[in-house]
Amino acid sequence: MKHGRWAVVLMVVLPLFFSVLGHAQLDRIVIPAGTPEDQALTAISNEQDTQKKLAMYQDFLQKFSANPAAVAYGNWQISQSYQTAGDLQKALEYGDKALAGSPHNLDILVSQAGIAQQLKDNAKVSDYSTRGGELYNSIAKQAKPEAMSDREFAQRVDEEKSGAKSSYDFLEAAAFNAIAEEPDAAKRMAYIERFTPAFPNSRFQEQIASYAMMSLSDLKDTPRLISYAEKTLAADPNNLPALLLLAGTYADDPKPGSVTKAVTYAQKAIDAAKADAPDADRTRKVSAGAAHSTLGYAYMKQDKTAAAIPELKSASALLKGQDDQQYAIAMYRLGFAYAKLSKISEARETLQEAVKISGPVQQPAQDLLQKVNAARAKGK
């Protein structure tokens, strides 16, 4: 599956003077003006040669090793220098050292997530981003100081959230990109499980639900798939990916009552897609076609073959020219239904269309067509 890429660019502007303070739930690095640390940083900033500057930062770390804020800031600057020079592994290494000294620093997490993106390390991007999301959410959960009024406290929380919002938005998009680009279903699901609490009510909520259900389907984890899809529907009753996955999952489930559930979910998906509406786009039409196909398949499993045929014809009409694989499935099922009712000519014509499409249904359609042709020859 080709996943869309969200291009997000963040420029981090660093003040010259920063001591690690835990104001609210976030760390700020503050180095008071006029201190020896401040004077050393001023000298470093005036140095134009990159290698000399790196050496000066290393000396800075040694000289002020007893000052956690200075160490965190120094490591962060070294990280950014290595990033600029293209040594991303070194940049990540020193950024992690900076985080060790200032673990609740949203700016450093943003910087680390950006470096991990350059390295195409989805696991690291997910880790830094979700840690940042959790930090942002902690702003609203901080305890109110006794001397502060409710109004003043609410105002401070709003100001802190507003100041951190751009970082939060960057990290949310970075975490989503990591999910979208991860080819391994188990890893993708692990990222999703961290994303959901870190970014509640995300602007990517619908896509995340789709990736979660796709991942669980790939993992063949039917119980979790059903649970996740049902939770999704509890929040969004017309969520088409959830309705379609539940319809398909229950249609193939051998447990008693499952096929009836498949019928219910497929019908709900058809209603939600509104494929006949003037504003219906390709996605809605393909979803409706897949739902009609699943509904026809479920009817056949209930021995309601005559009722299945109109559903499968509707499916093929909606899917033709829109989704070749779903169209092939619908045509194969329609050919099977015709054959089951001994409508040999219709079955043959339908299956001849299905075998033209390369994919997983091509061989079963070819095998069924041979049987239909044999039955036709025998009947002459």
Solvent accessible surface area in square Angstrom, and as a share of the most:
residue,aa,sasa,rsa
1,M,170,0.76
2,K,194,0.82
3,H,44,0.20
4,G,54,0.52
5,R,134,0.49
6,W,103,0.36
7,A,95,0.74
8,V,49,0.28
9,V,142,0.81
10,L,62,0.31
11,M,165,0.73
12,V,47,0.27
13,V,128,0.74
14,L,42,0.21
15,P,73,0.46
16,L,67,0.34
17,F,85,0.35
18,F,25,0.10
19,S,36,0.23
20,V,46,0.27
21,L,92,0.46
22,G,59,0.56
23,H,82,0.37
24,A,25,0.19
25,Q,65,0.29
26,L,4,0.02
27,D,12,0.06
28,R,99,0.36
29,I,2,0.01
30,V,54,0.31
31,I,3,0.02
32,P,75,0.47
33,A,79,0.61
34,G,50,0.48
35,T,36,0.21
36,P,83,0.52
37,E,24,0.11
38,D,10,0.05
39,Q,115,0.51
40,A,25,0.20
41,L,3,0.01
42,T,52,0.30
43,A,52,0.40
44,I,4,0.02
45,S,50,0.33
46,N,104,0.53
47,E,44,0.20
48,Q,156,0.69
49,D,65,0.34
50,T,71,0.41
51,Q,127,0.56
52,K,124,0.52
53,K,52,0.22
54,L,14,0.07
55,A,55,0.42
56,M,60,0.27
57,Y,16,0.06
58,Q,65,0.29
59,D,93,0.48
60,F,5,0.02
61,L,24,0.12
62,Q,146,0.65
63,K,149,0.63
64,F,21,0.09
65,S,78,0.50
66,A,102,0.79
67,N,43,0.22
68,P,89,0.56
69,A,3,0.03
70,A,0,0.00
71,V,40,0.23
72,A,0,0.00
73,Y,8,0.03
74,G,0,0.00
75,N,8,0.04
76,W,3,0.01
77,Q,24,0.11
78,I,0,0.00
79,S,0,0.00
80,Q,42,0.19
81,S,18,0.11
82,Y,42,0.16
83,Q,53,0.24
84,T,125,0.72
85,A,68,0.53
86,G,54,0.52
87,D,58,0.30
88,L,32,0.16
89,Q,120,0.53
90,K,79,0.33
91,A,0,0.00
92,L,11,0.06
93,E,77,0.34
94,Y,22,0.08
95,G,0,0.00
96,D,54,0.28
97,K,90,0.38
98,A,0,0.00
99,L,5,0.03
100,A,84,0.65
101,G,28,0.27
102,S,0,0.00
103,P,63,0.40
104,H,92,0.41
105,N,6,0.03
106,L,10,0.05
107,D,62,0.32
108,I,1,0.00
109,L,0,0.00
110,V,4,0.02
111,S,11,0.07
112,Q,1,0.00
113,A,0,0.00
114,G,17,0.16
115,I,0,0.00
116,A,0,0.00
117,Q,30,0.13
118,Q,98,0.44
119,L,49,0.24
120,K,174,0.74
121,D,49,0.25
122,N,26,0.13
123,A,57,0.44
124,K,73,0.31
125,V,4,0.03
126,S,4,0.02
127,D,38,0.20
128,Y,3,0.01
129,S,0,0.00
130,T,1,0.00
131,R,78,0.28
132,G,0,0.00
133,G,0,0.00
134,E,81,0.36
135,L,18,0.09
136,Y,18,0.07
137,N,31,0.16
138,S,22,0.14
139,I,0,0.00
140,A,59,0.46
141,K,160,0.68
142,Q,13,0.06
143,A,89,0.69
144,K,82,0.35
145,P,52,0.33
146,E,178,0.80
147,A,106,0.83
148,M,43,0.19
149,S,55,0.35
150,D,104,0.54
151,R,187,0.68
152,E,89,0.40
153,F,31,0.13
154,A,52,0.41
155,Q,94,0.42
156,R,53,0.19
157,V,15,0.09
158,D,90,0.47
159,E,101,0.45
160,E,16,0.07
161,K,66,0.28
162,S,82,0.53
163,G,66,0.64
164,A,7,0.05
165,K,89,0.38
166,S,72,0.47
167,S,13,0.08
168,Y,20,0.08
169,D,45,0.24
170,F,10,0.04
171,L,0,0.00
172,E,7,0.03
173,A,2,0.01
174,A,0,0.00
175,A,2,0.01
176,F,7,0.03
177,N,2,0.01
178,A,2,0.01
179,I,0,0.00
180,A,1,0.00
181,E,67,0.30
182,E,13,0.06
183,P,113,0.71
184,D,62,0.32
185,A,17,0.13
186,A,55,0.43
187,K,113,0.48
188,R,10,0.04
189,M,6,0.03
190,A,49,0.38
191,Y,20,0.08
192,I,1,0.01
193,E,91,0.41
194,R,90,0.33
195,F,3,0.01
196,T,72,0.42
197,P,84,0.53
198,A,0,0.00
199,F,3,0.01
200,P,66,0.42
201,N,133,0.68
202,S,10,0.07
203,R,129,0.47
204,F,1,0.01
205,Q,103,0.46
206,E,109,0.49
207,Q,66,0.29
208,I,7,0.04
209,A,9,0.07
210,S,36,0.23
211,Y,25,0.10
212,A,0,0.00
213,M,0,0.00
214,M,40,0.18
215,S,0,0.00
216,L,1,0.01
217,S,44,0.29
218,D,84,0.43
219,L,72,0.36
220,K,172,0.73
221,D,37,0.19
222,T,53,0.31
223,P,102,0.64
224,R,98,0.36
225,L,9,0.04
226,I,28,0.14
227,S,48,0.31
228,Y,51,0.19
229,A,0,0.00
230,E,74,0.33
231,K,144,0.61
232,T,18,0.11
233,L,20,0.10
234,A,88,0.69
235,A,86,0.66
236,D,57,0.30
237,P,93,0.58
238,N,100,0.51
239,N,8,0.04
240,L,25,0.13
241,P,42,0.26
242,A,0,0.00
243,L,1,0.01
244,L,39,0.20
245,L,47,0.23
246,L,0,0.00
247,A,0,0.00
248,G,27,0.26
249,T,26,0.15
250,Y,13,0.05
251,A,1,0.00
252,D,93,0.48
253,D,20,0.11
254,P,128,0.81
255,K,140,0.59
256,P,138,0.87
257,G,46,0.44
258,S,6,0.04
259,V,27,0.16
260,T,79,0.46
261,K,100,0.43
262,A,0,0.00
263,V,18,0.10
264,T,57,0.33
265,Y,34,0.13
266,A,0,0.00
267,Q,77,0.34
268,K,103,0.44
269,A,0,0.00
270,I,36,0.18
271,D,100,0.52
272,A,19,0.15
273,A,0,0.00
274,K,122,0.52
275,A,15,0.12
276,D,140,0.73
277,A,30,0.23
278,P,146,0.92
279,D,105,0.54
280,A,13,0.10
281,D,79,0.41
282,R,132,0.48
283,T,89,0.52
284,R,52,0.19
285,K,74,0.31
286,V,21,0.12
287,S,11,0.07
288,A,1,0.01
289,G,0,0.00
290,A,15,0.12
291,A,0,0.00
292,H,30,0.13
293,S,1,0.01
294,T,16,0.09
295,L,5,0.02
296,G,0,0.00
297,Y,52,0.20
298,A,0,0.00
299,Y,33,0.13
300,M,17,0.08
301,K,92,0.39
302,Q,54,0.24
303,D,114,0.59
304,K,102,0.43
305,T,10,0.06
306,A,73,0.56
307,A,46,0.36
308,A,0,0.00
309,I,18,0.09
310,P,76,0.48
311,E,34,0.15
312,L,0,0.00
313,K,106,0.45
314,S,43,0.28
315,A,0,0.00
316,S,14,0.09
317,A,79,0.61
318,L,39,0.19
319,L,0,0.00
320,K,124,0.52
321,G,69,0.66
322,Q,69,0.31
323,D,37,0.19
324,D,84,0.44
325,Q,74,0.33
326,Q,59,0.26
327,Y,13,0.05
328,A,1,0.01
329,I,44,0.22
330,A,0,0.00
331,M,20,0.09
332,Y,54,0.21
333,R,47,0.17
334,L,9,0.05
335,G,0,0.00
336,F,86,0.36
337,A,0,0.00
338,Y,21,0.08
339,A,27,0.21
340,K,102,0.43
341,L,71,0.35
342,S,84,0.54
343,K,90,0.38
344,I,47,0.24
345,S,77,0.49
346,E,74,0.33
347,A,0,0.00
348,R,70,0.26
349,E,127,0.57
350,T,10,0.06
351,L,0,0.00
352,Q,68,0.30
353,E,49,0.22
354,A,0,0.00
355,V,25,0.14
356,K,148,0.63
357,I,30,0.15
358,S,80,0.52
359,G,36,0.34
360,P,111,0.70
361,V,18,0.10
362,Q,62,0.28
363,Q,113,0.50
364,P,54,0.34
365,A,0,0.00
366,Q,65,0.29
367,D,61,0.32
368,L,22,0.11
369,L,13,0.07
370,Q,109,0.49
371,K,140,0.59
372,V,4,0.03
373,N,54,0.28
374,A,62,0.48
375,A,47,0.37
376,R,91,0.33
377,A,69,0.53
378,K,179,0.76
379,G,69,0.67
380,K,178,0.75
